[in-house]
Amino acid sequence: MSNQSTRRQFLKTTAAAGIGYWVAAGAKAQESTSPNDRVRVACIGVGNKGSSDTRDSSKHADIVAICDIDDLFLQRAKRQPYLAKAKVYNDFRKMLEELEGGSYAVTVTTPDHTHAAAALMAMRMGKHCFCQKPLTRTVYEARLM
């Protein structure tokens, strides 16, 4: 028995594979509409650059909590329709402790001297963390991050 294939056998095999591929292209996976499929995000720092990071996050995720030390920034943020259901905090430590059990991501858009404290606490809790320009006060903090 010869292992060599003929041109005719090759064309039959590739034609059958091509037809199968063409037919299967019509069967498309259905888009999931489960609310569990959206990422939940907690935002630390919602003023200035934090407002744009929060807005951008809301396009792809549900914002569940916002935190800022400045009440004026929090009031402005709460007026946004995409933040209507978000819980409001002034202390990121309290926010992260209360949200510890759930699965979510965290954005950190704070002044440089608090990047490491907020981001490290979130990362140590196993949360995904987006940190705006992760500058730190010391080399030690940078190495920890």
C-alpha positions as CSV (number, residue, x, y, z in Angstrom):
1,M,0.0,0.0,0.0
2,S,1.4,3.3,-1.1
3,N,1.5,6.4,1.3
4,Q,1.7,8.7,-1.7
5,S,-1.5,10.7,-2.4
6,T,-2.7,11.7,-5.8
7,R,-3.7,15.2,-6.8
8,R,-7.3,14.0,-7.0
9,Q,-7.2,12.7,-3.3
10,F,-5.7,15.9,-2.2
11,L,-8.4,18.0,-3.9
12,K,-11.2,15.8,-2.4
13,T,-9.8,16.1,1.1
14,T,-9.3,19.9,1.0
15,A,-12.7,20.5,-0.7
16,A,-14.4,18.6,2.0
17,A,-12.6,20.5,4.7
18,G,-13.4,23.8,3.0
19,I,-17.1,23.0,2.8
20,G,-17.1,22.1,6.5
21,Y,-15.4,25.3,7.4
22,W,-17.9,27.3,5.2
23,V,-20.9,25.6,6.7
24,A,-19.7,26.1,10.3
25,A,-19.1,29.8,9.8
26,G,-22.9,30.2,9.8
27,A,-23.1,28.8,13.4
28,K,-22.0,31.6,15.6
29,A,-21.7,31.6,19.4
30,Q,-24.4,33.6,21.1
31,E,-23.4,36.8,22.9
32,S,-23.8,36.4,26.7
33,T,-26.2,38.8,28.4
34,S,-25.5,37.8,32.0
35,P,-24.9,40.6,34.4
36,N,-22.1,38.5,35.9
37,D,-20.1,38.8,32.7
38,R,-19.4,42.5,33.3
39,V,-16.4,43.4,35.3
40,R,-17.1,45.4,38.5
41,V,-14.8,48.3,39.2
42,A,-14.0,50.4,42.3
43,C,-12.4,53.7,41.5
44,I,-10.0,55.4,43.9
45,G,-9.7,59.1,42.9
46,V,-12.5,60.5,40.8
47,G,-11.4,64.1,40.3
48,N,-9.4,65.6,37.5
49,K,-7.7,62.7,35.7
50,G,-9.7,60.3,37.9
51,S,-12.9,61.5,36.3
52,S,-11.8,60.4,32.8
53,D,-10.4,57.1,34.1
54,T,-13.8,56.4,35.8
55,R,-15.7,57.4,32.7
56,D,-13.6,55.2,30.5
57,S,-14.0,52.3,32.9
58,S,-17.7,52.7,32.9
59,K,-17.8,52.0,29.2
60,H,-16.5,48.4,29.7
61,A,-17.5,47.7,33.3
62,D,-20.0,48.5,36.1
63,I,-18.7,51.0,38.6
64,V,-19.7,49.7,42.1
65,A,-17.8,52.1,44.3
66,I,-16.0,55.5,44.1
67,C,-13.6,57.0,46.6
68,D,-12.1,60.4,46.9
69,I,-10.9,62.4,49.9
70,D,-12.4,65.6,48.3
71,D,-16.2,65.8,48.8
72,L,-16.5,68.2,45.9
73,F,-15.1,65.7,43.5
74,L,-17.4,63.0,44.9
75,Q,-20.5,65.3,44.5
76,R,-19.5,66.0,40.9
77,A,-19.0,62.3,40.2
78,K,-22.3,61.2,41.7
79,R,-24.1,63.5,39.2
80,Q,-22.9,61.3,36.3
81,P,-25.6,58.8,35.3
82,Y,-23.1,55.9,35.0
83,L,-22.2,56.4,38.7
84,A,-25.8,56.5,40.1
85,K,-25.5,53.1,41.8
86,A,-21.9,53.4,43.0
87,K,-21.3,53.5,46.8
88,V,-19.4,56.6,47.9
89,Y,-16.3,56.5,50.2
90,N,-13.8,59.0,51.5
91,D,-11.3,56.4,52.7
92,F,-10.0,53.8,50.2
93,R,-9.0,51.5,53.0
94,K,-12.6,51.3,54.2
95,M,-13.9,50.8,50.7
96,L,-11.5,48.0,49.9
97,E,-12.3,46.2,53.2
98,E,-16.0,46.4,52.6
99,L,-15.7,45.2,49.0
100,E,-13.1,42.5,49.8
101,G,-15.3,39.5,49.2
102,G,-16.5,40.3,45.7
103,S,-14.5,40.0,42.5
104,Y,-13.7,43.3,41.0
105,A,-11.0,45.5,39.6
106,V,-9.7,48.8,41.1
107,T,-8.5,52.0,39.4
108,V,-6.0,54.2,41.3
109,T,-5.8,57.7,40.1
110,T,-4.5,59.6,43.1
111,P,-1.6,61.9,43.8
112,D,1.8,60.1,43.6
113,H,2.3,59.8,47.3
114,T,-0.8,57.5,47.7
115,H,-0.4,55.3,44.6
116,A,1.6,52.6,46.4
117,A,-0.6,52.5,49.5
118,A,-3.9,52.1,47.5
119,A,-2.5,49.9,44.7
120,L,-0.7,47.6,47.1
121,M,-3.7,47.1,49.3
122,A,-5.8,46.2,46.3
123,M,-3.2,43.9,44.8
124,R,-2.6,42.1,48.1
125,M,-6.4,41.4,48.2
126,G,-6.0,39.8,44.8
127,K,-7.7,42.5,42.8
128,H,-6.7,43.6,39.3
129,C,-5.4,47.1,39.5
130,F,-5.1,49.9,37.0
131,C,-2.7,52.5,38.5
132,Q,-2.4,55.9,36.7
133,K,1.4,56.5,36.2
134,P,2.5,54.3,39.1
135,L,5.0,56.7,40.7
136,T,6.0,56.2,44.3
137,R,7.7,58.1,47.1
138,T,10.6,55.7,47.5
139,V,12.4,53.0,45.5
140,Y,11.3,50.5,48.2
141,E,7.6,51.3,47.3
142,A,8.3,50.9,43.6
143,R,9.9,47.5,44.2
144,L,6.9,46.4,46.2
145,M,4.6,47.4,43.4
